[in-house]
Amino acid sequence: MSAVPPFSTDTAWRELHEAATVPYKKGGSFAWHFARGKLGRDPVFRGLLERGLIGPEHRRVVDIGCGQGLFASLLASMSRMQAHGRWPLSWKATPAAADYTGIELMPKDVARAEASIGHLQPAPRLVCGDMCSAPLPECDLVVILDVLHYVDIEAQNGVLQRVRDALRRGGNPHARLLLRIGDASSKRGFAISQWVDRTVTRIRGHKVSPTWGRPLADWVAVLQRLGFGVRSIPMSEGTPFANVLLVADLEPAA
C-alpha cells in the first residue's frame, strides 16, 4: 500500500476540526455547536499548531478553565491523525496519548464534557473545582485561556504560583505555561473582549461576575518573578480583541 501523500495545513485543519468536534454531538446540540464555533473562529488553537508550541514532550497536560474539555478532544484527535500519517510536514508532532486533567468551576460545562469526551482513551480527568484551590498534579504543560481575569489580582498571582510549583514538581526541562490574556493597555480591544466574554457567559447559562484585567507588561513581570522566561504572541487574528498569548517556559531553579 502506498504511503499517504503530504497534504496542506488547511486540509489538515479541516479534518482536525471535524474530528475534535464530532464527539460533542453526544453532549447535545448546544455542546456541538459551541465546540464547532469555538474551534473554528478562535485563532488560538490553530496558532498553537502553526507555531509548534505543544511538543511530544508535553504529555502531562493541565487545562485550567477547561469548559467542556475541547482541548482534550483536540489533543486526542491530533494523536490519531499522526498515528494514521495524516499530519502536515510543517507541523510539529504533539503528544501521543496525552495525560489530560481539566479543571472547570461550572458544573454544567463539566457535565457536557463528561457526556461528550468521557469515552476518550486515555480517559481525561475532569475536575469540577475552583482553580484557586483545586489540586494541580505534576505536569509538563499548563494551558489557561481567557480565564484568570475572573479572579482578582492577588488570586491571579496565587494561581500562577501554584502552576509554577506543579510544573517544577513535574521535573520536565521543557515545562511550559500557555497563558492567553487580554491586554488592558489596549483599551478598545480589551473592552470589546470583555463585552463578548460576558455575552458568551450568559449564553452558556452562567452568572456574569466582575473581571480584573491588567496590562501586558504587568502579566510578563509577574511571570518573570516566578521564574518563567516569557515571550508574547498577538492572538487576536481576525477578531477585534486585544488578546495576547504568553508562552512561559519554566527556567531551571536557582
Steps between C-alpha positions, in 0.01 A plus 500: 500500500638840407577757767260785566624800295575831669200729525442864583458651842155627397389148416646368825329772702160423347546132581614580853208738555252232401667227707530712814144632495295198394511342852296796625194373321476262797472799732207659318440772243645784709821308579555413133428846357710669768796269432481555125475875536774528760750284312412653165510868593753529781852538350681365804455128429642500149756754617637251751553246221640739242758623751591158638423600859383154612764231462512125563686579821184664638317177584352595840260786429297710745227717348377764746155635420450213258131565432358197322846352443556601139878498543488134612308406186744697289801321652342160443412583140852627429645176637274287276580701189873462558463127561330471160762710321264790441713780636657787302878491477515861621318424827695380801394171656274527805462259796385147434243386758518819705426474872237773530354668807235767450388731782171688462290691753165469321317166554300540176820515295650201681182302434517584128867397497430167668213424262706593192858387561480270801554204266841615374803281566692565711204636693525872579478602865231766532496685831214728601681743726637847560830569325613692809489191719465183289811279530729516199679177406860478383497609138699600193259752349236728649246674277299799627296674231300812588430395859717681753315831465206344688692528830669799661869585464606328822318182401650515149847509651412210726385286206816578305720408796319167541541436127873569529525257791310225315722537194813496714387182678453342158874529441475554125776729366253610230220589745275768356201718579281624215305796635268715290404833653334822395737794489328769707732766359314462169184661631267454201596141423490406867155656546365312197642170621345551845159575347516186285621299798200607708262423214642149449487440876127575499442277195675214680250539783738646758488805725708796380765591757736799532831476315852625568736585215851638491744622234716256310816634668358413843418143392851452367655644817315267736593195292864603492502542879373143527791370294355481149662615179219671311425588139177657384309426180201709384206261488203699371532430129167553327340641817472851652644387833825582682598142575862397547639150543782481753737208446663459841779243524607406850864578555721270713474564874782710640 
